[in-house]
Amino acid sequence: MTKQERAVRTRAALIEAAAELFHRDGFEATSLATVTAKAKVSNGALYFHFATKADLADAVAASAAERLARIVGGGVGVGVGDDAGTDGGSGTRADEPSQGRELQRLIDVTHAFVRALGSDVVLRAGFDLCGVRERAVVGEDLRDTWREWVQEALAAAEARGALAPGVSARSAAVAVVAGTVGIEVLGAYDEQWLSPDPLTWFWLLLLPGLAADPGRGELAAAGSGAGR
């Protein structure tokens, strides 16, 4: 292994260890000594990469932002995954009505988002750090990034006529962001919130008032399975 490869691995180990400790104990209670112990690296190795705990937290947040970008696929109309049986990477089945594709895409991404919160401690810690005032915030706020993506997705659905009469993308985004960020926040205290059921129940309640008919009955509140 080259020196550069070792440095990359050490940095990744420090970010992972810090994320676990920030999520478990909180940013303020986590010391750099506990991070180095968990990552099994020396203090010198830590300070080679990060001068302060705030710098380390910013690196966790930046890594989480990259992971969130992969979940949303870089923008509306780009699928969560490239699974066979989807149409053009839209994240929906090829036989779904085109009018409902944007909404199914949104549903699928929210499910991918919640699954990742439950399994990826770096993403989880990145969202935890959004509310930490004791650190110097560098880069994007993940909740703002999520809100902007939801708004974009619903604007695309509105443009295609997928929203029910009288429902605007702006008002729908308020509901979807409140519901999904609420699940994210509650999941920090009780992991049951990050199971599929709460989000599925949310969509089952929301879709009758959100989605235009026809096509409403074709939408899968539990997700279409794309990107799993």
N, CA, C and O of each residue as an XYZ file, in Angstrom:
912
protein
N       0.844     -1.193      0.000
C       0.000      0.000      0.000
C       0.881      1.244      0.000
O       1.817      1.344      0.793
N       0.584      2.192     -0.885
C       1.379      3.410     -0.963
C       1.024      4.352      0.184
O       0.015      4.182      0.868
N       1.884      5.348      0.371
C       1.654      6.345      1.416
C       0.352      7.103      1.163
O      -0.391      7.406      2.097
N       0.086      7.403     -0.102
C      -1.143      8.125     -0.441
C      -2.375      7.281     -0.127
O      -3.367      7.794      0.390
N      -2.310      5.985     -0.442
C      -3.427      5.093     -0.142
C      -3.672      4.997      1.364
O      -4.819      4.992      1.813
N      -2.595      4.921      2.135
C      -2.732      4.876      3.595
C      -3.375      6.150      4.118
O      -4.207      6.107      5.024
N      -2.988      7.281      3.548
C      -3.563      8.561      3.976
C      -5.058      8.621      3.678
O      -5.840      9.114      4.491
N      -5.449      8.120      2.513
C      -6.864      8.108      2.150
C      -7.650      7.214      3.104
O      -8.736      7.580      3.553
N      -7.103      6.048      3.409
C      -7.773      5.124      4.329
C      -7.863      5.700      5.735
O      -8.885      5.556      6.406
N      -6.797      6.349      6.178
C      -6.799      6.938      7.510
C      -7.849      8.035      7.608
O      -8.587      8.114      8.590
N      -7.910      8.871      6.597
C      -8.902      9.954      6.602
C     -10.324      9.379      6.629
O     -11.182      9.859      7.370
N     -10.561      8.350      5.817
C     -11.890      7.727      5.786
C     -12.230      7.097      7.131
O     -13.371      7.174      7.587
N     -11.235      6.470      7.768
C     -11.472      5.844      9.076
C     -11.804      6.890     10.123
O     -12.662      6.663     10.976
N     -11.142      8.022     10.072
C     -11.416      9.101     11.025
C     -12.824      9.667     10.826
O     -13.523      9.951     11.799
N     -13.232      9.830      9.584
C     -14.570     10.346      9.297
C     -15.628      9.360      9.790
O     -16.616      9.761     10.405
N     -15.422      8.083      9.522
C     -16.381      7.064      9.948
C     -16.468      7.006     11.479
O     -17.559      6.956     12.046
N     -15.304      7.013     12.135
C     -15.287      6.959     13.603
C     -15.942      8.196     14.202
O     -16.722      8.093     15.148
N     -15.626      9.359     13.655
C     -16.228     10.591     14.160
C     -17.735     10.578     13.967
O     -18.480     10.996     14.853
N     -18.190     10.099     12.812
C     -19.630     10.041     12.550
C     -20.330      9.171     13.584
O     -21.377      9.550     14.110
N     -19.760      8.008     13.876
C     -20.376      7.115     14.861
C     -20.452      7.781     16.235
O     -21.463      7.675     16.929
N     -19.389      8.459     16.615
C     -19.361      9.083     17.937
C     -20.241     10.333     18.002
O     -20.918     10.565     19.003
N     -20.231     11.136     16.938
C     -21.111     12.304     16.903
C     -22.569     11.869     17.019
O     -23.358     12.496     17.725
N     -22.918     10.792     16.322
C     -24.304     10.329     16.361
C     -24.647      9.722     17.716
O     -25.732      9.956     18.248
N     -23.728      8.946     18.270
C     -24.008      8.264     19.539
C     -23.961      9.207     20.732
O     -24.844      9.175     21.588
N     -22.914     10.060     20.790
C     -22.667     10.861     21.985
C     -22.955     12.344     21.793
O     -23.066     13.084     22.771
N     -23.076     12.786     20.544
C     -23.243     14.205     20.270
C     -21.923     14.873     19.960
O     -20.865     14.409     20.384
N     -21.988     15.964     19.220
C     -20.768     16.668     18.807
C     -19.992     17.202     20.007
O     -18.780     17.009     20.103
N     -20.684     17.865     20.908
C     -20.010     18.522     22.034
C     -19.324     17.513     22.945
O     -18.229     17.782     23.438
N     -19.945     16.351     23.181
C     -19.400     15.370     24.115
C     -18.278     14.534     23.510
O     -17.554     13.858     24.241
N     -18.125     14.568     22.208
C     -17.100     13.751     21.547
C     -15.761     14.471     21.570
O     -15.662     15.635     21.181
N     -14.742     13.774     22.025
C     -13.390     14.345     22.034
C     -12.578     13.760     20.883
O     -12.878     12.679     20.377
N     -11.557     14.487     20.487
C     -10.678     13.979     19.432
C      -9.951     12.722     19.889
O      -9.627     11.863     19.068
N      -9.691     12.604     21.178
C      -9.018     11.410     21.695
C      -9.885     10.172     21.496
O      -9.377      9.107     21.146
N     -11.189     10.307     21.717
C     -12.064      9.149     21.506
C     -12.171      8.804     20.024
O     -12.331      7.639     19.661
N     -12.082      9.816     19.176
C     -12.128      9.556     17.727
C     -10.892      8.772     17.292
O     -11.004      7.788     16.561
N      -9.716      9.207     17.740
C      -8.498      8.492     17.344
C      -8.492      7.070     17.893
O      -8.039      6.141     17.223
N      -8.995      6.904     19.112
C      -9.044      5.562     19.692
C      -9.976      4.658     18.884
O      -9.649      3.501     18.620
N     -11.130      5.186     18.497
C     -12.077      4.368     17.743
C     -11.542      4.062     16.351
O     -11.726      2.955     15.844
N     -10.878      5.039     15.727
C     -10.337      4.834     14.385
C      -9.040      4.035     14.407
O      -8.569      3.578     13.366
N      -8.464      3.869     15.600
C      -7.210      3.136     15.775
C      -6.067      3.797     15.000
O      -5.299      3.140     14.298
N      -5.985      5.118     15.154
C      -4.895      5.877     14.540
C      -4.272      6.760     15.614
O      -4.839      6.932     16.693
N      -3.106      7.317     15.314
C      -2.404      8.170     16.271
C      -2.957      9.585     16.239
O      -3.622      9.993     15.287
N      -2.663     10.329     17.309
C      -3.044     11.741     17.322
C      -2.389     12.499     16.180
O      -2.992     13.390     15.582
N      -1.155     12.137     15.887
C      -0.452     12.799     14.793
C      -1.154     12.584     13.461
O      -1.238     13.497     12.640
N      -1.657     11.368     13.252
C      -2.378     11.085     12.007
C      -3.642     11.914     11.920
O      -3.992     12.408     10.848
N      -4.337     12.073     13.051
C      -5.549     12.888     13.039
C      -5.222     14.334     12.687
O      -5.870     14.923     11.821
N      -4.212     14.918     13.358
C      -3.903     16.329     13.132
C      -3.281     16.569     11.763
O      -3.259     17.703     11.284
N      -2.780     15.526     11.136
C      -2.307     15.657      9.754
C      -3.476     15.985      8.832
O      -3.325     16.728      7.862
N      -4.653     15.420      9.147
C      -5.827     15.610      8.297
C      -6.756     16.713      8.796
O      -7.353     17.432      7.995
N      -6.880     16.850     10.118
C      -7.864     17.781     10.680
C      -7.246     18.563     11.835
O      -6.758     17.981     12.804
N      -7.272     19.887     11.719
C      -6.664     20.725     12.754
C      -7.545     20.825     13.992
O      -7.033     20.952     15.104
N      -8.874     20.768     13.815
C      -9.795     20.946     14.930
C     -10.951     19.952     14.807
O     -11.135     19.307     13.775
N     -11.717     19.851     15.882
C     -12.913     19.001     15.844
C     -13.932     19.556     14.857
O     -14.642     18.795     14.200
N     -14.004     20.880     14.752
C     -14.920     21.489     13.788
C     -14.539     21.103     12.361
O     -15.414     20.849     11.533
N     -13.243     21.059     12.073
C     -12.799     20.637     10.740
C     -13.220     19.195     10.460
O     -13.642     18.863      9.353
N     -13.099     18.349     11.477
C     -13.502     16.952     11.328
C     -15.008     16.849     11.108
O     -15.468     16.065     10.278
N     -15.771     17.644     11.853
C     -17.225     17.644     11.678
C     -17.602     18.114     10.287
O     -18.523     17.570      9.679
N     -16.903     19.117      9.774
C     -17.188     19.594      8.423
C     -16.882     18.514      7.384
O     -17.571     18.418      6.369
N     -15.859     17.708      7.633
C     -15.547     16.612      6.718
C     -16.630     15.539      6.751
O     -16.975     14.966      5.718
N     -17.167     15.268      7.945
C     -18.289     14.329      8.059
C     -19.484     14.861      7.280
O     -20.124     14.124      6.530
N     -19.783     16.152      7.462
C     -20.916     16.753      6.760
C     -20.717     16.724      5.248
O     -21.664     16.466      4.505
N     -19.499     16.984      4.787
C     -19.222     16.967      3.349
C     -19.380     15.559      2.776
O     -19.918     15.385      1.682
N     -18.909     14.553      3.521
C     -19.075     13.171      3.072
C     -20.549     12.786      3.041
O     -20.999     12.093      2.128
N     -21.299     13.242      4.050
C     -22.733     12.975      4.073
C     -23.429     13.636      2.889
O     -24.351     13.060      2.310
N     -22.994     14.842      2.525
C     -23.587     15.541      1.384
C     -23.368     14.765      0.087
O     -24.255     14.706     -0.764
N     -22.187     14.172     -0.060
C     -21.909     13.348     -1.242
C     -22.832     12.133     -1.284
O     -23.301     11.747     -2.355
N     -23.090     11.539     -0.145
C     -23.961     10.369     -0.080
C     -25.408     10.751     -0.365
O     -26.130     10.004     -1.025
N     -25.833     11.906      0.129
C     -27.174     12.373     -0.178
C     -27.325     12.650     -1.668
O     -28.367     12.351     -2.253
N     -26.299     13.216     -2.282
C     -26.341     13.477     -3.721
C     -26.504     12.193     -4.508
O     -27.201     12.173     -5.522
N     -25.871     11.118     -4.056
C     -26.030      9.828     -4.749
C     -27.446      9.299     -4.586
O     -27.981      8.676     -5.503
N     -28.060      9.537     -3.433
C     -29.427      9.052     -3.207
C     -30.414      9.749     -4.127
O     -31.273      9.100     -4.723
N     -30.298     11.052     -4.245
C     -31.241     11.776     -5.094
C     -30.868     11.667     -6.564
O     -31.633     12.090     -7.431
N     -29.705     11.106     -6.851
C     -29.343     10.820     -8.234
C     -28.882     12.013     -9.024
O     -28.804     11.943    -10.251
N     -28.572     13.112     -8.361
C     -28.044     14.269     -9.069
C     -29.092     15.194     -9.621
O     -28.751     16.233    -10.186
N     -30.377     14.854     -9.479
C     -31.413     15.758     -9.978
C     -32.670     15.028    -10.340
O     -32.707     13.798    -10.351
N     -33.698     15.779    -10.635
C     -34.980     15.193    -11.015
C     -34.838     14.502    -12.352
O     -34.186     15.007    -13.266
N     -35.466     13.322    -12.455
C     -35.449     12.582    -13.708
C     -34.303     11.603    -13.813
O     -34.212     10.865    -14.794
N     -33.415     11.579    -12.815
C     -32.326     10.616    -12.773
C     -32.660      9.598    -11.724
O     -32.928      9.961    -10.578
N     -32.653      8.318    -12.081
C     -33.148      7.279    -11.185
C     -32.264      7.050     -9.991
O     -31.082      7.393     -9.985
N     -32.871      6.453     -8.965
C     -32.110      6.049     -7.787
C     -31.090      5.015     -8.176
O     -29.972      5.010     -7.661
N     -31.466      4.142     -9.078
C     -30.562      3.103     -9.556
C     -30.802      2.867    -11.020
O     -31.682      3.490    -11.613
N     -30.038      1.979    -11.615
C     -30.163      1.671    -13.025
C     -30.703      0.264    -13.218
O     -30.277     -0.450    -14.126
N     -31.647     -0.137    -12.358
C     -32.180     -1.484    -12.404
C     -32.897     -1.745    -13.713
O     -33.518     -0.849    -14.284
N     -32.805     -2.988    -14.185
C     -33.591     -3.399    -15.333
C     -35.056     -3.307    -14.973
O     -35.457     -3.544    -13.834
N     -35.858     -2.950    -15.990
C     -37.285     -2.844    -15.753
C     -37.724     -1.446    -15.414
O     -38.913     -1.220    -15.189
N     -36.806     -0.492    -15.367
C     -37.193      0.893    -15.181
C     -37.094      1.607    -16.516
O     -36.422      1.139    -17.435
N     -37.765      2.736    -16.613
C     -37.831      3.457    -17.869
C     -36.870      4.623    -17.857
O     -37.122      5.637    -17.207
N     -35.745      4.478    -18.590
C     -34.815      5.575    -18.731
C     -34.196      6.024    -17.432
O     -33.772      7.175    -17.320
N     -34.131      5.141    -16.434
C     -33.529      5.534    -15.166
C     -34.414      6.447    -14.356
O     -33.927      7.130    -13.454
N     -35.720      6.481    -14.653
C     -36.601      7.397    -13.925
C     -36.914      6.910    -12.538
O     -37.473      7.665    -11.743
N     -36.567      5.643    -12.201
C     -36.862      5.114    -10.881
C     -38.253      4.522    -10.817
O     -38.749      4.268     -9.720
N     -38.914      4.287    -11.962
C     -40.238      3.705    -11.979
C     -40.280      2.584    -12.997
O     -39.390      2.458    -13.838
N     -41.333      1.761    -12.915
C     -41.485      0.672    -13.859
C     -41.861      1.202    -15.226
O     -42.526      2.231    -15.344
N     -41.428      0.489    -16.269
C     -41.666      0.942    -17.623
C     -43.148      1.004    -17.967
O     -43.542      1.765    -18.850
N     -43.987      0.207    -17.276
C     -45.406      0.183    -17.612
C     -46.221      1.186    -16.798
O     -47.446      1.206    -16.920
N     -45.578      2.027    -15.963
C     -46.320      3.013    -15.198
C     -46.764      4.150    -16.092
O     -46.046      4.501    -17.028
N     -47.941      4.750    -15.833
C     -48.368      5.906    -16.599
C     -47.341      7.022    -16.498
O     -46.837      7.300    -15.410
N     -47.020      7.677    -17.638
C     -45.978      8.690    -17.637
C     -46.317      9.834    -16.692
O     -45.417     10.453    -16.124
N     -47.615     10.127    -16.515
C     -48.017     11.217    -15.658
C     -47.566     11.001    -14.211
O     -47.294     11.960    -13.489
N     -47.490      9.744    -13.798
C     -47.150      9.459    -12.411
C     -45.681      9.208    -12.160
O     -45.290      8.942    -11.024
N     -44.856      9.285    -13.194
C     -43.455      8.919    -13.009
C     -42.736      9.826    -12.025
O     -41.961      9.344    -11.199
N     -42.975     11.124    -12.095
C     -42.285     12.036    -11.186
C     -42.681     11.777     -9.738
O     -41.835     11.817     -8.844
N     -43.966     11.511     -9.502
C     -44.390     11.237     -8.132
C     -43.839      9.906     -7.634
O     -43.424      9.811     -6.479
N     -43.827      8.874     -8.481
C     -43.256      7.606     -8.043
C     -41.771      7.746     -7.789
O     -41.230      7.161     -6.850
N     -41.119      8.521     -8.627
C     -39.691      8.810     -8.427
C     -39.471      9.460     -7.054
O     -38.557      9.085     -6.320
N     -40.322     10.437     -6.721
C     -40.224     11.099     -5.419
C     -40.442     10.116     -4.281
O     -39.685     10.114     -3.311
N     -41.465      9.286     -4.388
C     -41.737      8.286     -3.349
C     -40.533      7.366     -3.178
O     -40.096      7.102     -2.058
N     -40.001      6.881     -4.302
C     -38.873      5.949     -4.242
C     -37.649      6.582     -3.587
O     -36.953      5.938     -2.801
N     -37.391      7.849     -3.917
C     -36.225      8.512     -3.332
C     -36.416      8.733     -1.835
O     -35.464      8.600     -1.067
N     -37.630      9.068     -1.412
C     -37.843      9.227      0.039
C     -37.594      7.917      0.769
O     -37.044      7.916      1.871
N     -37.994      6.795      0.165
C     -37.725      5.505      0.794
C     -36.226      5.205      0.817
O     -35.710      4.696      1.812
N     -35.526      5.520     -0.277
C     -34.074      5.313     -0.305
C     -33.391      6.188      0.746
O     -32.430      5.763      1.387
N     -33.882      7.385      0.915
C     -33.349      8.329      1.902
C     -33.503      7.781      3.318
O     -32.549      7.794      4.095
N     -34.688      7.306      3.652
C     -34.932      6.793      5.004
C     -34.132      5.508      5.246
O     -33.586      5.313      6.332
N     -34.062      4.627      4.231
C     -33.241      3.411      4.386
C     -31.790      3.780      4.670
O     -31.151      3.183      5.536
N     -31.271      4.764      3.941
C     -29.875      5.154      4.121
C     -29.644      5.757      5.500
O     -28.599      5.528      6.108
N     -30.602      6.519      5.996
C     -30.462      7.069      7.351
C     -30.323      5.959      8.383
O     -29.620      6.114      9.382
N     -30.991      4.849      8.142
C     -30.928      3.738      9.079
C     -29.678      2.900      8.975
O     -29.332      2.192      9.920
N     -28.981      2.965      7.830
C     -27.844      2.065      7.616
C     -26.502      2.769      7.469
O     -25.457      2.132      7.606
N     -26.508      4.058      7.194
C     -25.273      4.794      6.904
C     -25.035      5.828      7.999
O     -25.691      6.869      8.026
N     -24.108      5.546      8.892
C     -23.905      6.426     10.045
C     -23.322      7.774      9.631
O     -23.542      8.771     10.318
N     -22.587      7.826      8.526
C     -22.045      9.111      8.077
C     -23.175     10.022      7.615
O     -23.196     11.205      7.954
N     -24.113      9.482      6.845
C     -25.276     10.277      6.429
C     -26.082     10.708      7.649
O     -26.502     11.860      7.751
N     -26.294      9.773      8.569
C     -27.055     10.077      9.777
C     -26.386     11.206     10.569
O     -27.054     12.142     11.008
N     -25.077     11.110     10.748
C     -24.342     12.131     11.500
C     -24.359     13.464     10.774
O     -24.409     14.519     11.408
N     -24.318     13.425      9.445
C     -24.377     14.666      8.689
C     -25.646     15.442      8.968
O     -25.617     16.666      9.101
N     -26.766     14.729      9.058
C     -28.021     15.390      9.401
C     -28.035     15.810     10.870
O     -28.563     16.872     11.200
N     -27.468     14.997     11.748
C     -27.381     15.395     13.156
C     -26.635     16.724     13.305
O     -27.007     17.567     14.121
N     -25.585     16.896     12.509
C     -24.746     18.083     12.629
C     -25.428     19.347     12.117
O     -24.962     20.454     12.386
N     -26.524     19.194     11.384
C     -27.241     20.381     10.898
C     -27.696     21.274     12.045
O     -27.777     22.494     11.896
N     -27.990     20.668     13.184
C     -28.502     21.438     14.310
C     -27.456     21.830     15.335
O     -27.800     22.345     16.399
N     -26.178     21.597     15.035
C     -25.108     21.897     16.001
C     -24.614     23.319     15.786
O     -24.075     23.637     14.726
N     -24.793     24.154     16.763
C     -24.392     25.559     16.653
C     -22.963     25.788     17.125
O     -22.386     26.846     16.874
N     -22.387     24.792     17.812
C     -21.073     25.009     18.415
C     -19.934     24.891     17.396
O     -18.783     25.183     17.720
N     -20.243     24.471     16.183
C     -19.180     24.306     15.197
C     -19.335     25.352     14.102
O     -20.422     25.886     13.880
N     -18.240     25.631     13.429
C     -18.287     26.545     12.293
C     -18.815     25.774     11.093
O     -18.159     24.849     10.612
N     -19.986     26.144     10.608
C     -20.610     25.399      9.521
C     -19.967     25.790      8.198
O     -19.924     26.964      7.833
N     -19.478     24.801      7.501
C     -18.878     25.010      6.193
C     -19.665     24.177      5.193
O     -19.979     23.016      5.454
N     -19.986     24.774      4.039
C     -20.685     24.012      3.017
C     -22.187     24.024      3.234
O     -22.724     24.861      3.959
N     -22.849     23.077      2.591
C     -24.306     23.081      2.548
C     -24.942     22.479      3.793
O     -24.356     21.632      4.467
N     -26.148     22.936      4.077
C     -26.980     22.348      5.112
C     -27.772     21.224      4.456
O     -28.492     21.460      3.486
N     -27.648     20.012      4.972
C     -28.258     18.863      4.296
C     -29.769     18.960      4.258
O     -30.388     18.503      3.297
N     -30.374     19.538      5.269
C     -31.834     19.665      5.247
C     -32.273     20.665      4.179
O     -33.323     20.487      3.561
N     -31.489     21.701      3.959
C     -31.791     22.627      2.867
C     -31.637     21.940      1.521
O     -32.453     22.131      0.620
N     -30.581     21.137      1.388
C     -30.368     20.393      0.142
C     -31.540     19.463     -0.135
O     -32.019     19.386     -1.266
N     -32.001     18.761      0.885
C     -33.138     17.855      0.741
C     -34.402     18.632      0.371
O     -35.146     18.224     -0.521
N     -34.640     19.739      1.050
C     -35.823     20.558      0.754
C     -35.804     21.029     -0.702
O     -36.826     20.970     -1.386
N     -34.668     21.487     -1.168
C     -34.573     21.980     -2.538
C     -34.839     20.867     -3.544
O     -35.485     21.088     -4.569
N     -34.332     19.654     -3.244
C     -34.571     18.555     -4.176
C     -36.055     18.176     -4.207
O     -36.606     17.941     -5.282
N     -36.698     18.116     -3.055
C     -38.128     17.794     -3.005
C     -38.924     18.834     -3.786
O     -39.835     18.481     -4.534
N     -38.591     20.103     -3.622
C     -39.287     21.159     -4.347
C     -39.108     20.987     -5.857
O     -40.057     21.156     -6.623
N     -37.917     20.660     -6.269
C     -37.637     20.452     -7.691
C     -38.430     19.265     -8.233
O     -38.993     19.331     -9.326
N     -38.470     18.183     -7.461
C     -39.192     16.990     -7.893
C     -40.687     17.267     -8.037
O     -41.318     16.806     -8.988
N     -41.243     18.010     -7.103
C     -42.669     18.300     -7.159
C     -42.992     19.325     -8.243
O     -44.079     19.291     -8.819
N     -42.060     20.237     -8.528
C     -42.260     21.157     -9.643
C     -42.325     20.398    -10.958
O     -43.119     20.738    -11.835
N     -41.493     19.371    -11.100
C     -41.542     18.540    -12.308
C     -42.858     17.782    -12.390
O     -43.429     17.646    -13.472
N     -43.346     17.285    -11.250
C     -44.630     16.583    -11.234
C     -45.767     17.533    -11.591
O     -46.679     17.161    -12.328
N     -45.718     18.745    -11.077
C     -46.749     19.741    -11.383
C     -46.748     20.081    -12.867
O     -47.810     20.213    -13.478
N     -45.564     20.224    -13.447
C     -45.466     20.559    -14.863
C     -46.053     19.465    -15.748
O     -46.562     19.754    -16.831
N     -45.988     18.233    -15.306
C     -46.533     17.118    -16.087
C     -48.020     16.902    -15.811
O     -48.647     16.059    -16.452
N     -48.585     17.640    -14.879
C     -49.998     17.469    -14.556
C     -50.267     16.329    -13.615
O     -51.368     15.780    -13.599
N     -49.250     15.954    -12.807
C     -49.390     14.801    -11.925
C     -49.992     15.159    -10.573
O     -50.331     14.268     -9.794
N     -50.131     16.465    -10.283
C     -50.703     16.861     -9.000
C     -52.204     17.081     -9.140
O     -52.698     17.456    -10.203
N     -52.915     16.841     -8.049
C     -54.367     16.997     -8.050
C     -54.738     18.462     -8.277
O     -53.951     19.354     -7.962
N     -55.931     18.717     -8.823
C     -56.379     20.100     -9.022
C     -56.337     20.892     -7.720
O     -56.782     20.419     -6.675
N     -55.798     22.098     -7.801
C     -55.716     22.958     -6.624
C     -54.494     22.739     -5.757
O     -54.269     23.485     -4.804
N     -53.700     21.724     -6.073
C     -52.481     21.440     -5.299
C     -51.284     22.028     -6.041
O     -51.067     21.720     -7.213
N     -50.517     22.862     -5.373
C     -49.317     23.433     -5.983
C     -48.080     22.671     -5.529
O     -48.073     22.035     -4.475
N     -47.044     22.748     -6.339
C     -45.779     22.121     -5.956
C     -45.256     22.706     -4.653
O     -44.683     21.991     -3.831
N     -45.452     24.000     -4.467
C     -44.944     24.666     -3.262
C     -45.630     24.124     -2.016
O     -44.965     23.799     -1.033
N     -46.966     24.025     -2.048
C     -47.677     23.543     -0.859
C     -47.397     22.069     -0.619
O     -47.277     21.635      0.527
N     -47.293     21.291     -1.702
C     -46.985     19.868     -1.547
C     -45.602     19.666     -0.952
O     -45.396     18.761     -0.143
N     -44.647     20.512     -1.354
C     -43.284     20.384     -0.831
C     -43.241     20.626      0.668
O     -42.476     19.976      1.381
N     -44.054     21.552      1.150
C     -44.105     21.804      2.600
C     -44.490     20.526      3.341
O     -43.878     20.174      4.350
N     -45.514     19.833      2.827
C     -45.973     18.606      3.484
C     -44.922     17.507      3.411
O     -44.647     16.840      4.409
N     -44.330     17.314      2.229
C     -43.366     16.217      2.055
C     -42.093     16.480      2.857
O     -41.560     15.564      3.483
N     -41.604     17.706      2.846
C     -40.394     18.024      3.610
C     -40.670     17.880      5.108
O     -39.855     17.318      5.840
N     -41.811     18.384      5.561
C     -42.142     18.259      6.985
C     -42.227     16.796      7.398
O     -41.729     16.421      8.460
N     -42.855     15.966      6.566
C     -43.001     14.554      6.904
C     -41.685     13.809      6.915
O     -41.403     13.054      7.846
N     -40.870     14.015      5.879
C     -39.628     13.250      5.777
C     -38.572     13.747      6.759
O     -37.858     12.938      7.351
N     -38.459     15.057      6.942
C     -37.502     15.565      7.926
C     -37.967     15.218      9.338
O     -37.144     14.977     10.221
N     -39.274     15.191      9.551
C     -39.778     14.742     10.848
C     -39.369     13.312     11.145
O     -38.969     13.001     12.267
N     -39.464     12.435     10.146
C     -39.023     11.049     10.319
C     -37.524     11.005     10.585
O     -37.062     10.240     11.432
N     -36.767     11.823      9.863
C     -35.315     11.872     10.074
C     -34.972     12.274     11.502
O     -34.126     11.648     12.140
N     -35.627     13.316     12.006
C     -35.338     13.801     13.361
C     -35.770     12.770     14.402
O     -35.017     12.481     15.332
N     -36.961     12.219     14.259
C     -37.442     11.217     15.213
C     -36.587      9.957     15.181
O     -36.411      9.293     16.202
N     -36.056      9.630     14.002
C     -35.218      8.445     13.868
C     -33.929      8.520     14.656
O     -33.316      7.492     14.944
N     -33.503      9.738     15.014
C     -32.303      9.894     15.833
C     -32.529      9.399     17.252
O     -31.576      9.073     17.960
N     -33.791      9.342     17.668
C     -34.133      8.926     19.027
C     -34.735      7.521     19.082
O     -34.631      6.829     20.094
N     -35.361      7.115     17.987
C     -36.007      5.805     17.945
C     -35.893      5.267     16.524
O     -36.531      5.788     15.610
N     -35.088      4.232     16.335
C     -34.818      3.711     14.993
C     -36.045      3.112     14.324
O     -36.034      2.893     13.113
N     -37.101      2.842     15.080
C     -38.321      2.331     14.465
C     -38.886      3.318     13.443
O     -39.553      2.917     12.489
N     -38.619      4.593     13.644
C     -39.078      5.592     12.682
C     -38.399      5.427     11.328
O     -38.926      5.882     10.313
N     -37.236      4.784     11.301
C     -36.494      4.601     10.058
C     -36.802      3.266      9.385
O     -36.160      2.902      8.399
N     -37.775      2.541      9.912
C     -38.271      1.347      9.226
C     -39.195      1.803      8.094
O     -39.606      2.963      8.088
N     -39.533      0.943      7.145
C     -40.341      1.382      5.996
C     -41.759      1.814      6.348
O     -42.341      2.630      5.633
N     -42.326      1.294      7.419
C     -43.749      1.518      7.682
C     -44.148      2.979      7.875
O     -45.094      3.422      7.223
N     -43.477      3.756      8.738
C     -43.939      5.140      8.924
C     -43.993      5.938      7.630
O     -44.944      6.687      7.408
N     -42.990      5.789      6.774
C     -42.991      6.535      5.518
C     -44.084      6.029      4.580
O     -44.717      6.822      3.884
N     -44.306      4.729      4.558
C     -45.390      4.180      3.728
C     -46.740      4.705      4.194
O     -47.575      5.077      3.369
N     -46.963      4.741      5.495
C     -48.224      5.273      6.023
C     -48.372      6.749      5.656
O     -49.467      7.205      5.325
N     -47.277      7.481      5.716
C     -47.306      8.894      5.333
C     -47.799      9.045      3.892
O     -48.681      9.858      3.616
N     -47.227      8.257      2.976
C     -47.624      8.367      1.567
C     -49.056      7.877      1.351
O     -49.782      8.448      0.537
N     -49.469      6.843      2.056
C     -50.844      6.367      1.915
C     -51.848      7.459      2.297
O     -52.899      7.577      1.669
N     -51.537      8.238      3.300
C     -52.416      9.325      3.720
C     -52.334     10.528      2.779
O     -53.338     11.196      2.532
N     -51.142     10.800      2.259
C     -50.940     12.006      1.458
C     -51.404     11.860      0.013
O     -51.967     12.798     -0.551
N     -51.178     10.705     -0.590
C     -51.405     10.555     -2.026
C     -52.838     10.849     -2.475
O     -53.009     11.449     -3.536
N     -53.879     10.460     -1.727
C     -55.238     10.753     -2.213
C     -55.497     12.240     -2.441
O     -56.280     12.597     -3.320
N     -54.863     13.100     -1.675
C     -55.041     14.531     -1.862
C     -53.982     15.168     -2.729
O     -54.139     16.314     -3.152
N     -52.899     14.446     -3.004
C     -51.764     15.004     -3.740
C     -51.777     14.666     -5.219
O     -51.536     15.531     -6.060
N     -52.059     13.404     -5.540
C     -51.878     12.912     -6.907
C     -53.141     13.090     -7.741
O     -54.262     12.922     -7.259
N     -52.924     13.432     -8.999
C     -54.035     13.551     -9.938
C     -54.572     12.175    -10.290
O     -53.857     11.174    -10.236
N     -55.834     12.150    -10.648
C     -56.467     10.933    -11.139
C     -56.760     11.170    -12.622
O     -57.341     12.211    -12.927
N     -56.410     10.298    -13.567
C     -56.008      8.901    -13.369
C     -54.525      8.741    -13.024
O     -53.749      9.694    -13.093
N     -54.167      7.558    -12.665
C     -52.788      7.228    -12.341
C     -52.519      7.144    -10.864
O     -51.522      6.553    -10.450
N     -53.396      7.728    -10.048
C     -53.169      7.728     -8.605
C     -53.088      6.304     -8.065
O     -52.240      5.997     -7.228
N     -53.968      5.445     -8.546
C     -53.997      4.075     -8.051
C     -52.796      3.247     -8.443
O     -52.573      2.175     -7.881
N     -52.010      3.728     -9.409
C     -50.820      2.996     -9.846
C     -49.589      3.319     -9.003
O     -48.564      2.644     -9.103
N     -49.697      4.349     -8.178
C     -48.540      4.750     -7.374
C     -48.363      3.797     -6.184
O     -49.327      3.435     -5.510
N     -47.108      3.400     -5.945
C     -46.785      2.472     -4.856
C     -46.280      3.251     -3.658
O     -45.151      3.742     -3.664
N     -47.113      3.368     -2.624
C     -46.716      4.145     -1.443
C     -45.529      3.535     -0.733
O     -44.775      4.246     -0.068
N     -45.348      2.229     -0.859
C     -44.216      1.545     -0.228
C     -42.966      1.582     -1.099
O     -41.938      1.013     -0.731
N     -43.045      2.247     -2.251
C     -41.924      2.298     -3.176
C     -42.046      1.246     -4.252
O     -42.622      0.180     -4.037
N     -41.500      1.554     -5.411
C     -41.598      0.625     -6.538
C     -40.488     -0.417     -6.536
O     -40.504     -1.353     -7.335
N     -39.515     -0.249     -5.628
C     -38.397     -1.184     -5.591
C     -37.190     -0.701     -6.361
O     -36.149     -1.357     -6.334
N     -37.292      0.434     -7.053
C     -36.164      0.943     -7.825
C     -35.036      1.358     -6.897
O     -35.266      1.985     -5.863
N     -33.800      0.998     -7.280
C     -32.621      1.423     -6.541
C     -32.301      0.593     -5.330
O     -31.353      0.906     -4.610
N     -33.077     -0.486     -5.066
C     -32.779     -1.307     -3.890
C     -31.688     -2.306     -4.213
O     -31.293     -3.090     -3.351
